[in-house]
C-alpha cells in the first residue's frame, strides 16, 4: 500500500511539474519533488533526480554569477507576481483562475528567493576566493600560503 501511495504521489507531482514546464508555474521544482518522492522507494528514480539536482545547482550558480541574468529573473518574477495579483484582484485574463493566480504569485516569490540566495552565495564564494593566505576564514579554516621553496 505504501509503495502505491508513493508511486501515485510521486507520479502526480512529476506529471504536474512537466505540465508546468510549459505553463506558468514552478514546473522544475515539482518535477524534482516528484522524483524525490519516487526515489524514496524506486531505485530507477535516483538517476533522473541526481540529474535534476545537478541542473538546478548549475542554474542557480549561473544566476549567481551573472548580474544580468539575475536582473532578468527578478523582472520575470515581478511580472508573475503582478499578473497573479491582477487576476486575484478580479481582472479577467485568458487561461487563468484563482488557483493559477496563486501559483503565479508563489512562483514569483520563489524565483526572487532563489535569485537572492544565488547572488548571496556567489558573493560568499568570491569573498572566500579572494581571502589572503594565512587569514582566518569564516569557517575556521586557514588557506595555505604558497611556499617559496620553488
C-alpha positions in Angstrom: 0.0 0.0 0.0 2.8 2.4 0.9 4.5 1.8 -2.5 1.3 2.5 -4.3 0.8 5.8 -2.4 4.4 6.9 -3.1 4.1 5.9 -6.8 0.9 7.8 -7.2 2.0 10.9 -5.3 5.4 11.0 -7.0 3.9 10.4 -10.4 1.3 13.1 -10.0 3.9 15.6 -8.8 6.2 14.7 -11.7 3.4 15.0 -14.3 2.2 18.3 -12.8 5.8 19.6 -13.0 6.1 18.5 -16.6 2.9 20.3 -17.4 4.1 23.4 -15.6 7.3 23.5 -17.6 5.2 25.0 -20.4 2.5 26.6 -18.3 3.1 29.3 -15.8 4.4 27.8 -12.5 7.2 26.1 -10.8 7.5 23.2 -13.1 11.1 22.2 -12.5 10.5 22.3 -8.7 7.6 19.9 -9.0 9.5 17.6 -11.3 12.3 17.4 -8.7 9.9 17.0 -5.9 8.1 14.2 -7.7 11.4 12.4 -8.4 12.5 12.9 -4.8 9.3 11.2 -3.6 9.7 8.4 -6.2 13.4 7.9 -5.3 12.4 7.0 -1.7 11.0 3.8 -3.0 12.3 3.2 -6.5 16.0 3.0 -7.4 15.4 4.0 -11.0 14.2 7.5 -9.9 17.6 8.3 -8.3 19.4 8.8 -11.6 17.0 11.4 -13.0 16.8 13.0 -9.6 20.6 13.4 -9.5 20.4 14.9 -13.0 17.7 17.3 -12.0 19.6 18.3 -8.9 22.8 18.9 -10.9 20.9 21.1 -13.4 19.2 23.0 -10.6 22.5 23.7 -8.9 24.1 24.8 -12.3 21.2 27.1 -13.0 21.4 28.7 -9.5 25.1 29.1 -9.9 24.7 30.7 -13.4 22.2 33.3 -12.0 24.5 33.9 -9.1 27.5 34.7 -11.4 25.6 36.9 -13.9 24.0 40.1 -12.6 22.2 40.4 -15.9 20.6 37.0 -15.6 19.7 37.8 -12.0 18.1 41.1 -13.1 16.1 39.4 -15.9 15.0 36.7 -13.5 13.8 39.3 -10.9 11.9 41.1 -13.6 10.2 37.9 -14.7 9.4 37.1 -11.1 7.8 40.6 -10.7 5.8 40.0 -13.9 4.5 36.7 -12.5 3.5 38.4 -9.2 1.8 41.3 -11.0 -0.2 39.0 -13.3 -1.2 36.8 -10.4 -2.2 39.8 -8.3 -4.2 41.3 -11.2 -6.2 38.0 -11.6 -6.7 37.8 -7.8 -8.0 41.4 -7.9 -10.6 40.4 -10.4 -9.0 41.3 -13.8 -10.1 38.6 -16.3 -7.1 37.2 -18.3 -7.3 34.2 -20.6 -6.4 30.8 -19.2 -6.3 32.0 -15.6 -8.3 31.4 -12.5 -7.7 31.9 -8.8 -5.5 28.8 -8.5 -3.4 29.8 -11.4 -3.1 33.3 -10.0 -1.9 31.9 -6.6 0.6 29.7 -8.4 1.9 32.6 -10.3 2.4 34.7 -7.2 4.1 31.8 -5.3 6.3 31.1 -8.4 7.4 34.8 -8.5 8.2 34.8 -4.8 10.1 31.5 -5.1 12.0 32.9 -8.0 13.0 36.1 -6.2 14.1 34.0 -3.2 16.2 31.8 -5.5 17.9 34.8 -7.1 18.6 36.4 -3.7 20.1 33.1 -2.5 22.2 32.6 -5.6 23.6 36.2 -5.5 24.5 35.9 -1.8 26.1 32.5 -2.3 28.2 33.9 -5.2 29.3 36.8 -3.0 30.4 34.5 -0.2 32.3 32.3 -2.7 34.1 35.3 -4.3 35.0 36.6 -0.8 36.4 33.2 0.1 38.4 33.0 -3.1 39.9 36.4 -2.6 40.8 36.0 1.1 44.5 36.4 1.7 46.5 33.4 2.6 47.1 32.9 6.3 43.9 34.8 7.4 41.3 33.0 9.4 38.2 32.3 7.3 34.6 32.3 8.4 34.6 28.6 8.7 37.6 28.4 11.0 40.0 27.2 8.2 43.2 28.9 7.0 44.3 28.9 3.4 47.8 27.5 2.9 50.2 30.2 2.0 52.2 29.4 -1.2 55.7 28.2 -0.5 58.8 30.0 -1.8 60.8 26.7 -2.0 60.5 26.5 -5.8 
